[in-house]
Amino acid sequence: MVINIEKIQNKKSIEELLEFSIINVDKPSGPTSFGVDVIVKKALNLNKTSHFGTLDPMVTGVLPIALNRACKLMPYFIGKNKTYIGIMRLHKEIPKETLEKEIKNFLGTITQLPPIKSRVKRQPRQRTIHTFKILEIDKKDVLFETEVQAGTYIRKLIHDLGEKISGAHMLELRRTQASIFKEPCVKITEVLDAVEEYKKGNEQLLRKILIPGEIISTTLPEVQARKEYVKKLQHGKNLVKEHLKKMQTFKKGERISIFENETFIGVYLIINEQDTLAKPLYVLQPIK
C-alpha cells in the first residue's frame, strides 16, 4: 500500500509528531548546520535534533532537521544525490561554447581531492557529477545548476574547472534538493513563528511543517506486516516470512521499512538466513 503522509500528518497528535518527524529547513547564510540544529532544538524544547547532510556556513537551502526519534532515520536519507544552484565568477570572460565544452569533461565519474578545510580525510576520491548546466551568463558571472553524488564539494568542483579555463571561484551556492527533500523549505523565522503560535494554543502552523518520519517509506521499500505480529516486532524480534501480509522477494543486504497499515514498525536488513528473512536495524518503540 502507499503510505499517506499527509493523512498521518493530520491524524497524529502534535506531541507524536514532535517525537518522530522532520522539518525541511531553509538554512540561511551564516550559521553552521549544527547551529541550525540547536536553534530548532531549543525552540521546540527537544531532547535531540540532527541534520541530514552538512552545509557550509555561507551555503543556503535545503537542510532537513530530524526531531527526537526521527534522528535514527538519518542513515537512510543521507548518501543520496544532491542538487545545487550557484554563481561562479570566471577570472576572465570566455565564450559560452568554450565553457560548456570544458564542463563536459567534469560530467560522470571524477576524482576529487577534498579541500584543506573539510571534515573528511584529505585523499583523492571518486564522485559522480550527474548534471552540470549553465543557466545564465553575465560577463564573468555564471549561474549554474548541478546534480551530484553525496559528498561532492561544489566549491572544489568550480575551482578544478577554473584551472582549465584561466580561473574561477564560487560566489554563491544554494542546495535545492537533498535526497527526497527539496524546495520549498521552511525559513528559520517561520519555524520560530510556528512555535510561538503553538505556545499560544494554535498548533496548525507547526503541524504543517512537521513531516512525519513515516516518509521513510518513500526512500526504502515499504513492506506490510500482519497485525498479530506487531508487538513481537516492536520488541526487536527478527522478521520471518510468516510475519508478512504478502510474501515478497528481496535481495540479501537490501534495507526495507516495515509497516502495519500506516503504523511504522522499523527498518530491517534482509539477511535470508534459514527461516529469518531480516534483522532489525531500527525499531520505533510505541510512545507510552
ABEGO torsion letter per residue (X at the ends): XBBBAAAAAAABBAAAAAABBBBBBBBBBGBBAAAAAAAAAAAAGBABBBBBEBBBAABBEBBBBBBEAAAAAAAAABGBBBBBBBBBBBABBBBAAAAAAAAAAABEBBBBBBBABBABBBBBBBBBBABBBBABBBEABBBBBBBBBBGBBAAAAAAAAAAAAGEBBBABBBBABBEABBOBBBBAAAAAAAAAAAAAGBAAAAAAABBBAAAAAAABBBBBBBAAAAAAAAAGBBBBAAABABBBBBBBGBBBBBBBEABBAEBBBBAGBEABABBBABBBBBBX
